[in-house]
Amino acid sequence: MEGDMSSFEFRYLMDLLMVSEPWPLSDISHNCLINMVDSEAKERGYSDWITAYHEFKL
């Protein structure tokens, strides 16, 4: 089940967060994106965004 973002947006945001370590911008922007993708993951039935990153397939 999709939440507020499309499956493509969800996948690509998780990919971006996973490869952008250390985060190149402010901690505030990082926390904002983490909270957004974590909420989306929970709406889709995952425990958190990292679990979704490993299990979610387009």
CNS distance restraints for C-alpha pairs under 8 A (distance, minus, plus):
assign (resid   1 and name CA) (resid  43 and name CA) 7.69 0.50 0.50
assign (resid   1 and name CA) (resid  44 and name CA) 5.44 0.50 0.50
assign (resid   2 and name CA) (resid   6 and name CA) 6.65 0.50 0.50
assign (resid   2 and name CA) (resid   7 and name CA) 6.81 0.50 0.50
assign (resid   2 and name CA) (resid  43 and name CA) 7.40 0.50 0.50
assign (resid   2 and name CA) (resid  44 and name CA) 6.03 0.50 0.50
assign (resid   3 and name CA) (resid  40 and name CA) 5.75 0.50 0.50
assign (resid   3 and name CA) (resid  43 and name CA) 5.73 0.50 0.50
assign (resid   3 and name CA) (resid  44 and name CA) 6.45 0.50 0.50
assign (resid   4 and name CA) (resid  40 and name CA) 7.04 0.50 0.50
assign (resid   5 and name CA) (resid   9 and name CA) 6.01 0.50 0.50
assign (resid   5 and name CA) (resid  10 and name CA) 6.26 0.50 0.50
assign (resid   5 and name CA) (resid  40 and name CA) 7.52 0.50 0.50
assign (resid   6 and name CA) (resid  10 and name CA) 6.18 0.50 0.50
assign (resid   7 and name CA) (resid  11 and name CA) 6.12 0.50 0.50
assign (resid   7 and name CA) (resid  58 and name CA) 6.73 0.50 0.50
assign (resid   8 and name CA) (resid  12 and name CA) 6.07 0.50 0.50
assign (resid   8 and name CA) (resid  58 and name CA) 7.16 0.50 0.50
assign (resid   9 and name CA) (resid  13 and name CA) 5.94 0.50 0.50
assign (resid  10 and name CA) (resid  14 and name CA) 6.27 0.50 0.50
assign (resid  10 and name CA) (resid  37 and name CA) 7.00 0.50 0.50
assign (resid  10 and name CA) (resid  40 and name CA) 7.60 0.50 0.50
assign (resid  11 and name CA) (resid  15 and name CA) 6.21 0.50 0.50
assign (resid  11 and name CA) (resid  53 and name CA) 7.37 0.50 0.50
assign (resid  11 and name CA) (resid  56 and name CA) 7.57 0.50 0.50
assign (resid  11 and name CA) (resid  57 and name CA) 7.96 0.50 0.50
assign (resid  11 and name CA) (resid  58 and name CA) 7.42 0.50 0.50
assign (resid  12 and name CA) (resid  16 and name CA) 6.04 0.50 0.50
assign (resid  13 and name CA) (resid  17 and name CA) 6.19 0.50 0.50
assign (resid  13 and name CA) (resid  37 and name CA) 7.23 0.50 0.50
assign (resid  14 and name CA) (resid  18 and name CA) 6.10 0.50 0.50
assign (resid  14 and name CA) (resid  37 and name CA) 7.07 0.50 0.50
assign (resid  14 and name CA) (resid  49 and name CA) 7.19 0.50 0.50
assign (resid  14 and name CA) (resid  50 and name CA) 7.92 0.50 0.50
assign (resid  14 and name CA) (resid  53 and name CA) 6.02 0.50 0.50
assign (resid  15 and name CA) (resid  19 and name CA) 6.31 0.50 0.50
assign (resid  15 and name CA) (resid  53 and name CA) 7.44 0.50 0.50
assign (resid  16 and name CA) (resid  20 and name CA) 5.99 0.50 0.50
assign (resid  17 and name CA) (resid  21 and name CA) 7.32 0.50 0.50
assign (resid  17 and name CA) (resid  23 and name CA) 7.92 0.50 0.50
assign (resid  17 and name CA) (resid  34 and name CA) 7.81 0.50 0.50
assign (resid  20 and name CA) (resid  24 and name CA) 7.12 0.50 0.50
assign (resid  23 and name CA) (resid  27 and name CA) 7.78 0.50 0.50
assign (resid  23 and name CA) (resid  30 and name CA) 6.78 0.50 0.50
assign (resid  25 and name CA) (resid  29 and name CA) 6.75 0.50 0.50
assign (resid  25 and name CA) (resid  30 and name CA) 7.17 0.50 0.50
assign (resid  26 and name CA) (resid  30 and name CA) 6.43 0.50 0.50
assign (resid  27 and name CA) (resid  31 and name CA) 6.03 0.50 0.50
assign (resid  28 and name CA) (resid  32 and name CA) 6.12 0.50 0.50
assign (resid  29 and name CA) (resid  33 and name CA) 6.32 0.50 0.50
assign (resid  30 and name CA) (resid  34 and name CA) 6.12 0.50 0.50
assign (resid  31 and name CA) (resid  35 and name CA) 5.99 0.50 0.50
assign (resid  32 and name CA) (resid  36 and name CA) 6.20 0.50 0.50
assign (resid  33 and name CA) (resid  37 and name CA) 6.13 0.50 0.50
assign (resid  34 and name CA) (resid  38 and name CA) 5.84 0.50 0.50
assign (resid  34 and name CA) (resid  49 and name CA) 7.97 0.50 0.50
assign (resid  35 and name CA) (resid  39 and name CA) 6.02 0.50 0.50
assign (resid  36 and name CA) (resid  40 and name CA) 6.30 0.50 0.50
assign (resid  37 and name CA) (resid  41 and name CA) 6.07 0.50 0.50
assign (resid  37 and name CA) (resid  49 and name CA) 6.12 0.50 0.50
assign (resid  38 and name CA) (resid  42 and name CA) 6.30 0.50 0.50
assign (resid  38 and name CA) (resid  48 and name CA) 5.39 0.50 0.50
assign (resid  38 and name CA) (resid  49 and name CA) 4.72 0.50 0.50
assign (resid  39 and name CA) (resid  43 and name CA) 6.25 0.50 0.50
assign (resid  39 and name CA) (resid  48 and name CA) 7.81 0.50 0.50
assign (resid  39 and name CA) (resid  49 and name CA) 7.99 0.50 0.50
assign (resid  40 and name CA) (resid  44 and name CA) 6.32 0.50 0.50
assign (resid  40 and name CA) (resid  49 and name CA) 7.84 0.50 0.50
assign (resid  41 and name CA) (resid  45 and name CA) 6.45 0.50 0.50
assign (resid  41 and name CA) (resid  46 and name CA) 5.26 0.50 0.50
assign (resid  41 and name CA) (resid  47 and name CA) 7.09 0.50 0.50
assign (resid  41 and name CA) (resid  48 and name CA) 5.73 0.50 0.50
assign (resid  41 and name CA) (resid  49 and name CA) 5.24 0.50 0.50
assign (resid  41 and name CA) (resid  52 and name CA) 6.11 0.50 0.50
assign (resid  42 and name CA) (resid  46 and name CA) 4.95 0.50 0.50
assign (resid  42 and name CA) (resid  47 and name CA) 5.81 0.50 0.50
assign (resid  42 and name CA) (resid  48 and name CA) 6.09 0.50 0.50
assign (resid  42 and name CA) (resid  49 and name CA) 7.70 0.50 0.50
assign (resid  46 and name CA) (resid  51 and name CA) 6.48 0.50 0.50
assign (resid  46 and name CA) (resid  52 and name CA) 5.78 0.50 0.50
assign (resid  47 and name CA) (resid  51 and name CA) 6.57 0.50 0.50
assign (resid  47 and name CA) (resid  52 and name CA) 7.70 0.50 0.50
assign (resid  48 and name CA) (resid  52 and name CA) 6.42 0.50 0.50
assign (resid  49 and name CA) (resid  53 and name CA) 5.94 0.50 0.50
assign (resid  50 and name CA) (resid  54 and name CA) 6.53 0.50 0.50
assign (resid  51 and name CA) (resid  55 and name CA) 6.22 0.50 0.50
assign (resid  52 and name CA) (resid  56 and name CA) 5.16 0.50 0.50
